[in-house]
C-alpha cells in the first residue's frame, strides 16, 4: 500500500494581524479617494503647512500608517508560512515568484486601475506593490540567515539609512534636463524619489515613488517580528506593549531633539496646533526613521490592545479585508477611481484628468469636490468593497489552490 504524503497543515490565521491589516487597508482607500475626488489634491500637498488645514492634514497623515504596516505584515506573513510547515526552499521560491508577480502587477493592473490609461509612454508609478515585490526578492535570500541576523539587517537599515541623506543626486522630471545615467537611476531606485528611464533614453518613463531603502529593511524586520507569534499570547502581548511604548517614546524624544531621523526638522509655527502638525510632518518618500517610528510604534500598541479582546461586527469586517489584501488593493483603485469618475460626470465636472497617464497634470480649475464629499465617497467605497472581499475570503478559506497565494 502506498501512503500519499499529506500536505502540511495550514497554520490558523491570527485575527489580530488580519484586523490591523484590514484597518490600514480601509484607511488606504481614504487616501486614494482623496487623490481622485478632492479638488485640492491636484493643487498642493496636504502636508504643506503654509496651505493646508488641520482636517486636510489629518486626512493625509492618518494614511501614513498604511504602507509601513502593510510591508511589515507582509514580512510577518512569510515567517508564519514557514512556521506553518512550508519548507524553507519552497518559501524562497514562493517569495521569488510572488515578488516578480507583484512587480508585474504594479506596471499593469495597478497602473491601469490608477490612471484608466493605456498610454505606456509613462510606464507608471513605482509604489508600495513594487516595493513589496522587490523586497521579497531580497527576502528570498535573507531567509537562509539566522532570524537574529535578519532582524539586525532590517533594524539596521531602518535606523541608519538617514545617514545617506547627505548624498543627493539632482532628481529628473523630464526635459530640458538630460535624463539620468545608469548610476543615478540605481541611486533613485534605492533611496531618492525621481523619474527614471528604465529602458533607456528612448523608452517609457517611470516615477520611483517608493525607493527600496528602507522598505527592504521593514519587510525583513517584519519577518523577524513574526517570531513573536510563535510565543504564548501573554508573553507576546507583554513584548508588544514594551516594543510599542519604546518605539513611540523614542519617536517623541528623537523628533523633539531634531538631532537625527528625518531630513526636515520641525519648527515653531503660527500657533500651537500647527506646531504639533510640524512635529508630525515626517518624510515618507523614502520613509525616514522617524516616519517609521511614528507609525509602527502605535501599530504594535494596537496589536497588544486588540489581541485579547472580542472583535465585534466591525472588527470581523476588518478581518475580512485583512485576509484578502492584494485582492482588496486592486479593487480599491478601481473603486476610488470609478467613484470619482461617476460623481464628476453626474455633477457636470471635468473628467479628462481622470484618464491622464501623467497624474494631476493640467487639471481644470473646477475639477474635484470639497473634503466632506471625499469622506462620503470613502465610506461608500468601503461598503461596495465588502461583498466581493467577503466572497473571496470564503474562497481562500475553503480551497488550497496554488494560485490563491498570488491574489
Buried (B, 14 or more C-beta within 10 A) or exposed (E): EEEEEEEEEEBEBBBBBBBBBBBBBBBBBBBBBBBBBBBBBBBEEBBEBEEBEEEBBBBBBBBBBBBBBBBBBBBBBBBBBBEBEBEEEEBBEBBBBBBBBBBBBBBEBBBBBBBBBEEEEBBBBBBBBBBBBBBBBBBBEBBEEEBEEBBBBBBBBBBBBBEBBEEEBEBBEEEEEEBBEEEBBEBBBBBBBBBBBBEEEEEBBBBBBBBBBBBBBBBBBBBBBBBBBEEEEEEBBEBBBEBBBEBBEBBBEBBEEEEBBBEEEBEEBEEEEBBBBBBBBBBBEBBBBBBBBBBBBBBBBBBBBBBEEEBEEEBBBBBBBBBBBBBBBBBBBBBBBBBBBEBBEEEEBBBEBBEBBBBEEEBEEEBBBEBEBBBBBBBBBBEBBBEBBBEBBEEBEEEEEEEBBEB
